[in-house]
Amino acid sequence: MTREQQETFRSLIEKRIEETTAEISDSQEDVKPISPDVSIGRLSRMDSMQMQQMALEARRRQQLLLVRLQEALKRLDQGKYGSCLQCGQDIPEERLQYQPDAVLCMDCAR
């Protein structure tokens, strides 16, 4: 991978990290516990609890994505970015543009 490609991917990864961090921060209100003393109907409470659980799962996925993106930056710094961890072949640039945290080529991912 050329130096120019590395810098392109570095800026892409850093941008995705910023976006993911903002999304995690924005979800703060959605994951707050529902207080039992708030007087809402039983079905409304169940709906609120379901929405909270969905928000918690979405937040968990965003946090995992953030970790994967940070690991991609480390691999970039180590000169290992863009190589399949299983077979060692180059991961196609198109795949890395779509999923910059990819660690496997398409053949190994299947």
Residue, then its C-alpha position, 0 to 999 in steps of 0.5 A: m500500500t502506497r503512502e498516499q493510500q495509507e493517508t487516504f485510509r487514515s483520514l477515512i478511518e479517523k472520520r468514521i471514528e468521529e462519526t461513531t463517537a458522536e453517535i454513541s454520545d447522541s444515544q446517551e439519552d435513549v439508554k437511560p433507565i426508565s424510572p418505575d415511578v413515572s406514571i405511564g400506562r403498562l403498555s407504554r412502559m413496555d414500549s419504552m423498555q423495548m425502545q431502551q433495549m433496542a437503543l442499548e443494542a445499537r449503542r453496543r454495536q457502535q462501541l464495537l465498531l469504534v474498537r474495530l476502527q481503532e484497531a484498524l488505525k493501529r494496524l495502519d501504524q504498524g504497516k499491517y493494514g490492508s492485509c488479510l489476517q488469515c491468508g496474508q493477501d491484500i484486501p481489495e481497496e474497494r472493500l476497505q473503502y466500504q468497510p475500513d475495519a475489515v481484517l479478512c479478504m472476501d475469500c476468507a470472510r466466506 
